[in-house]
Amino acid sequence: MKDKVILGTIVMLVSLNTSLTGLANEGNEARNDAEVAVISQEEVSVQRLRSHGDEYTREFLIQFHNATQKYRQAFQLGIADQLAGQTRSFDNPVEQAAYQKGLEQEKQWGKENDEQKDSHIKNSGVSEPLLDQEKYPHRQPLPNQARFIARIAKHAQQIGKEFDLYPSIIIAQAALESNWGSSDLSLAPHHNLFGVKGHFGGQGTLKSTTEFINGRPRQVQDIFRSYTSDIQSLRDYAETLQQPLYKQVHRSVVKDYREATRALVGRYATDPNYDKKLNQIIESYQLTRYDGLKKSGSENSLTRGYQQLEQPPKKHVKASSHRTLPKHKKISPVVSIVGGAASAGVLTGLKKLLIS
């Protein structure tokens, strides 16, 4: 009898050990595959993930998210170190690959800027970089646009004065990134007006966004910050622009807002026409009126005029936060440069996508 009990115990322990070993191996495989996907910037088929089973899929998602965060942080550090003329190394392969990519990206940006400047000097004899020279006609804001301007204008002036930024750009960026305050990301409970990526106070939300990779728009998944209020979003945005990467965005450094918007291209957003979109908003709706360091009667009257254009929302209409996704989906680990959704929309999260 004792022999049977002992034999049964041995069989159970061997079986349990084999199961644990299998789970461990599956976890290691998922982690390695996730890191490779992030490093190589390859797209991962949802169907292929499902074919590995629930445990593998769950572990892959966790490791994919962690690797993406490491990649983004190391990439930004590479950009900053290239500007500062220093280098460092990492033991983690994802961080090392991202850091090297950041170094190379900033080096390429510098080379392109130098070539552009040399070409412009050669052709026109002017040493200033090429800027958007388009003239945009003035427009009367639509009710929702007027409502949004009135919502953040005073906060934008306060933040602009405190952080040496153009309030006109703050308002225009918030309008562009949030679709005039109507995007899912910009509404409660997230209040993310600028499409800033990552976590804030441990809070973040997974969303789809459009990034321009080699000049072509692509839908990618990324983590976006979640705030408790608009002013918290504005302040965090302004603090982000205090990095050396955004030196040319500050009022004390450039001569006008168009030079500042140009400095955002390729750094805050990957859209090559990002400055033109901002300039059109600023000039069309005369947002430079908010750039005065002191409040004036004209600015206050402009805000009041925008407030008078507000229309109360229809109570019986409720925007839906759900959108049907196509059957064939892919997860893209492409990591954007710093921030700037530029087209952050209302799309379902990655985890929801996998179980649909």
Secondary structure, 3 states (H helix, E strand, C coil): CHHHHHHHHHHHHHHHHHHHHHHHHHHHHHHHHHHHHHHHCCCEEHHHHHHCCHHHHHHHHHHHHHHHHHHHHHHHHHHHHHHHCCCCCCCCHHHHHHHHHHHHHHHHHHHHHHHHHHHHHHHHCCCCCCCCCCCCCCCCCCHHHHHHHHHHHHHHHHHHHHHCCCHHHHHHHHHHHHCCCCCHHHCCCCCCCCCEECCECCEEEEEEEEEEECCEEEEEEEEEECCCCHHHHHHHHHHHCCCHHHHHHCCCCCCCHHHHHHHHECCCECCCCHHHHHHHHHHHCCHHHHHCCCCCHHHHHHHHHHHHCCCCCCCCCCCCCCCCCCCCCEECCCCCCCECCCCCCCCCCHHHHHHC
